[in-house]
């Protein structure tokens, strides 16, 4: 789940960076064809780059958070039995699950709306009459609806327009069909559905839609239509209702922007060089992702200790496991040695530091008759990254001094609470004197 949340976060950061870059540098130019490819490439890059890392770039940035951040861990009293009457809110209420459920709920609602819109389109098609005008297949509608297209379908109420207006509309909608603009609309709609909680994707969809209208308007003018008459024609359709959102409408709400674009002086071709700014930004994002991923992987690598670590799991022992014994198992050298072991080998996960994740992980394991560690599990977890690190360091511990019952070594449960803390100021590792209750 944590990996999914990080992936979603990275995707939305890339989408936000792409949109801000567009607003700051590309929005005012007239490179409308290039603009379409920019949006499609930005969306594709946003979904792909978090999945891949470049090893050669992983050492470019020094993003070693653990070198810059002093971290705390506290070891509570070692016990042979867990007595936990404290209400663990984090185990009952997982905010990550809640966020995913809220996000999924909104996504389902928007998917239902998309389904209804597509269904309404098929209903319109079933009520339409196919006809050919100027060699183009048209779906004639009797309703007074703004002309629109969806993939290869072009819907027009032919009776509403004169010959010149009809010709302009067909040119406009045929451009949408020929250039497959409905693909752009559907991609932006799906992005909005999955990330509806991010306002950037709503702004991006609006800009994608208006950019497609720029392309269709430009095609109409290139076919010889009079610019002023065409603009008046658009104004006359302002109050006509729209069929659904997912189609390419002949007239959309951003009419003022379309008219301004038609009247704008062409941007000099030399200005296209500014699009090269995309390259260093892409390189920076890939580098940051590669470095952060490499750093996190390094934190999760297996530790090595001065003491030998059992490479072969102990053979299965059917003898009883004690919770209460006359002499508890002990770490070689006692509590201070255990603290030194943790101080030397525990690595606070980078991802946990970056997200301010801290809390108490309680690990239970069995100290076998020969002192080896087996069957480690966490009784209470905090976060996958912290849980994994706690399990890792416990499983890597050297052999303990086994517990004794009537003078004989016995198998015994042991519980260790490990408290992960990120102090505001530099502090030293210390031992918690309180019990785990």
BELFENMO-V833331 format. One record per backbone hydrogen bond with DSSP energy under -0.5 kcal/mol. CO is the residue of the C=O (numbers start at 1). NH is the residue of the N-H. If there is no record, write none. Layout:
CO|NH, CO|NH
This chain:
1|5, 2|6, 3|7, 4|8, 5|9, 6|10, 7|11, 8|12, 9|13, 10|14, 11|15, 12|16, 13|17, 14|18, 15|19, 16|20, 17|21, 18|22, 19|23, 20|24, 21|25, 21|26, 22|26, 22|27, 26|29, 30|32, 31|35, 32|36, 33|37, 34|38, 35|39, 36|40, 37|41, 38|42, 39|43, 40|44, 41|45, 42|46, 43|47, 44|48, 45|49, 48|51, 48|52, 49|52, 53|55, 54|57, 54|58, 55|58, 57|60, 57|61, 61|63, 63|65, 64|67, 64|68, 65|68, 65|69, 68|70, 72|421, 73|430, 74|76, 74|419, 75|432, 79|415, 81|83, 82|84, 83|85, 87|89, 88|91, 88|92, 89|93, 92|94, 93|95, 94|98, 95|99, 96|100, 97|101, 98|102, 99|103, 100|104, 101|105, 102|106, 103|107, 104|108, 105|109, 106|110, 107|111, 108|112, 109|113, 110|114, 111|115, 112|116, 113|117, 114|118, 115|119, 116|120, 117|121, 118|122, 119|123, 120|124, 121|125, 122|126, 123|127, 124|128, 125|128, 129|140, 131|133, 131|138, 133|136, 136|133, 138|131, 138|140, 139|156, 140|129, 143|145, 144|241, 147|250, 148|155, 149|248, 150|153, 153|150, 154|139, 154|156, 155|148, 156|141, 156|158, 157|160, 158|161, 162|166, 163|167, 164|168, 165|169, 166|170, 167|171, 168|172, 169|173, 170|174, 171|175, 172|176, 173|177, 174|178, 175|179, 176|181, 177|180, 180|183, 180|184, 181|185, 182|186, 183|187, 184|188, 185|189, 186|190, 187|191, 188|192, 189|193, 190|194, 191|195, 193|196, 195|198, 197|199, 198|201, 198|202, 199|203, 200|204, 201|205, 202|206, 203|207, 204|208, 205|209, 206|210, 207|211, 208|212, 209|213, 210|214, 211|215, 212|216, 213|217, 214|218, 215|219, 216|220, 217|221, 218|222, 219|223, 220|225, 221|224, 226|230, 227|231, 228|232, 229|233, 230|234, 231|235, 232|236, 233|237, 234|237, 235|238, 237|240, 241|146, 244|247, 247|249, 248|149, 253|255, 254|258, 255|259, 256|260, 257|261, 258|262, 259|263, 260|264, 261|264, 268|271, 269|272, 270|273, 271|274, 272|275, 273|276, 274|277, 275|278, 276|279, 276|280, 277|281, 278|282, 279|283, 280|284, 281|285, 282|286, 283|287, 284|288, 285|289, 286|290, 287|291, 288|292, 289|293, 290|294, 291|295, 292|296, 293|297, 294|298, 295|299, 296|300, 298|301, 311|313, 320|322, 320|411, 322|413, 327|404, 330|401, 331|334, 334|338, 335|339, 336|340, 337|341, 338|342, 339|343, 340|344, 341|345, 342|346, 346|348, 349|353, 350|354, 351|355, 352|357, 353|356, 359|361, 359|420, 361|363, 361|418, 362|379, 362|380, 363|416, 364|377, 365|414, 366|368, 366|374, 367|412, 368|371, 371|400, 372|368, 374|366, 377|364, 377|379, 380|362, 383|387, 384|388, 385|389, 386|390, 387|391, 388|392, 389|393, 390|394, 391|395, 392|396, 394|397, 400|402, 401|330, 403|410, 404|326, 404|327, 405|408, 408|405, 410|403, 411|322, 412|367, 414|365, 415|79, 416|363, 416|418, 417|76, 417|419, 418|361, 418|420, 419|74, 419|421, 420|359, 421|72, 421|423, 431|433, 434|77
